[in-house]
Each structure stands twice: as structure tokens, then as C-alpha cells.
Amino acid sequence: FNLSLTKYIGENALIYYSVINYINTLVLMTMMGITQGMQPLTSFYYGAGNIDNVKKLLKMGIKATIIASIAVFAICMAFSEPIVSLFIHPEETMVFKIFSISFLLVGINVIISGFFVSVEKPSISTVISLGRGLVIVVLSLISMILIFGGQGIWMTTIVSEFICLILSLVFLKKNFSTLDSNLNKVA
């Protein structure tokens, strides 16, 4: 990101990206907090063979992340200028608003990844985490630059989180129905 920002937009873009990453870290930690609150209970009920409670906890976790994501997104849209001006001159609020769209998606990816750890499927969790943190984001960065030039860099996280969301939902759909059969093997 840093090299691409410097090459295609300029050094000031590094400052904007740093500010966005401060806020992104806060959002990500919120989503991870919800996930970490869900994981021990999900793991306990999975080990106890209570698949109904496992499913209920996943649904509650997803609802909580959706509510948190929408709230964070709304705050970022409504108060983008004051938020950005805490760090830099508020002239680049549009960049922050574009990036903030990714906040709507990140929570679901994090909660599904954490869910798979809870139900003894860490390899799926690793695929989701590596996808959203490295592989998909790099491919999205290259694609967005090729399609939109330097301004595509700001859309990279949205695209990578969206692709990862599709991947996460496919994994969830494929594996959610097999939880019952996996519990029978454990018992």
C-alpha cells in the first residue's frame, strides 16, 4: 500500500492512509471483541454437542457485528470531517468516506473466521484471515490500480472485504450443515 500510494498519488496519501488505519484498527478491534466474546461459549456448546446453542450464538454474533458495523459506518459518514480533522486537515474526508464502506463488511468476515476456530476448523479460519489480510487484498490492490489508477487504492479494502465475505459465506454455508454430523462423530 505504501509503495502504491507514493507512486500513484504522492507522499500526502501516506498520511491519509495512516489516519484511516488508526480508525480501521479501532473498528477491527471492536469486531474482534465481539468475536472473542462469542468464541468460548460457542466452543463450549460445540464440545457439549449442543448444536442449537452453537447456531444461536453464531446468529447473535453476526447480528451484533452487523449492528456495530452499521453504527460505525453511520458515525464515520456523519462525522467524517471532525474525525479526520483530529489528525490532519479535513480536506480528505472523501477518501475516509470511501474507505469507511469496508466497515460494513469487515465484522462479518471476522466473526465467521472466529466461529470456525470455535468449531475445530482452524484451517478455514486461516484461509479467511490470510485472504482478507494478505492474498485477496494484494490481488484487489493490483486490480483496482489497473482499473482506476491511483484512486483505486482507496477502494481496495472494500473490494477485498467483499470478496472475502463471499468466500466466508460459502465456507459457512458449506460447513454449517455438516456441524451436526461432525458432532455425532465427536460423541
N, C-alpha and C positions, 0 to 999 in steps of 0.2 A: 504494500500500500504506500509506504513512504516513498519508495523509488518512483512509483507510478504518479503519485501526487506531485512530486517535484518535477518530473519530466513533462507531464501533460498540463498541469495547472500553475505550478510555481511554489515557492517556499511558503507563502502565506497559507496555502492549503494544508500544510503540515500542522500549523497552529489550529486551524479549524477542525482538523481530524482529531487532534489531541483533545480538544474541548468535547467533541462528540463522544470520544472514547471514555472520558470521565463520566459522562452521563450514562453511556451504554453500560459501563461497569456497575453503576448503581441499579439499573434496570435488571441486568443479568443476575446480580446478587439477590434481588427481590424474588426472581423466578426460581433461583436455586434454593432460596429459603423455603419457598412453598414445596418444592420437590423434596428437600431434606426432611421437612415435616411429615410428608406422606410416606417416605420410604420405610422407616422402621415398622410402621403399622401394616403396610402392605406386605412387607416381608414376613412379619409375624403371622398374619392371616393366611398367607400363601403356604407357609410351613405347617400351619394348623389344618390346612385343607379346606379352609372356608373361602371358596372362590367367590361367593356372593359379596362378601365384605371387601375382597380384593378389587372387584369390579366397581363397587360403590366408592371406594377410596380413589380409584383412578378417575372416576367421573367427577368426584368432588375436587380433586387436584386440577383437572382440566378446567372446571368451572372457575375455580379460584384464579388460575393463571389467565383465563380469558377476561375476567373482571379486572384483574390487576393490569393486564395489557391494555385494555380499553381506557382505564383510568390514566395510566401513564401517557398513552398516546394523546388523550384529550388535554392533559396538562401541558404536554410538550407543544401541542398546536396552539392552545390558548395563551400560553405564557412563554412562547419561544424567545421573544425579544428580551424579557427580563432574565431568563435562564442563560441565554448566550452572553448577555452583557455582564454577567458575573465574572466572565473570563476574558472576553475580548469585546471589541466594538460590535454592536448588534447588526452590522450591515450584512452579515452572512446567515441570517435566520432561515433563509430558504434552503440552504444546504442542510441545516439542522432539521427542518421540517421533512425534507425528503428522507433523510436517514431515519427519522422517527417512525416512519411507516413500518420499519423492520421490528419495532417494539410490539406490534400486533401479532407477530409470528413467533418470536423467539421463545416465549413462555411455553408454548405447546411442545416445541421441539425439546426443550429442557425437561419438561415433566415426563414426556414419553421416554426419553433416554433414561431418566432416573427410575421410571417404572420397570424397565427391562432389567435393570440391576436388581431390583427388589424381587423379581420373579425368576432369578437364576438364569438370566440371558444376557450376560455382560458383553458378549460378542456383538449383539445387535446394538446395545448402548454405545459400544466403541465405534461402530460404523456411523451411527448418528452423530456422535461427538466429533469424530475425525472429519466427517462430511461437513458439518457446519463450521468447524474451526479451522480446517485446512483445505481439504480436497475440493469441495464444492465452491468454497469461497474463492479459491485461486482460479478455478475454471470460470467462475462468474466474473471475476475481475478482468480476466483476459477478454472474455466475450463482450462485456459492457464497454471496455475501451475500444474494441474493434467496431462495435456498432455505434456508439455515441461519442467516442473520443474521450477527452478528459472528464467531461461532466458525467459520463457513465460510471465513474469511480464511486460517486455518491449513491448510485442505485445498486451497487454490487451486493451489499448486505441484504437488501430487500430480496433480490433475486435468489441469492444463495439460501436465505432462510426459507423462502417459498419452495424451492426445490427440495430442501431438506424436510420441510413439512410434508410434502407429498411422499417422500421416502419414509418418513416416520409413520405416517398414516397407513401406508402399505404394509410396513412391518407390523404395526399394531393390529390391523385387520387380519393379516395372515396368522398372527400368533395368538390373538385374543381367544379365538375359538379353540385353540389347542391347549389352553390353560387347564381346562377340565381333564383332558386326557393325561396331561403331564402330572396333575395331582394324583390321579389314580395310580400312576407308576411310582410316585413317591410313597403313597400309602401302602 
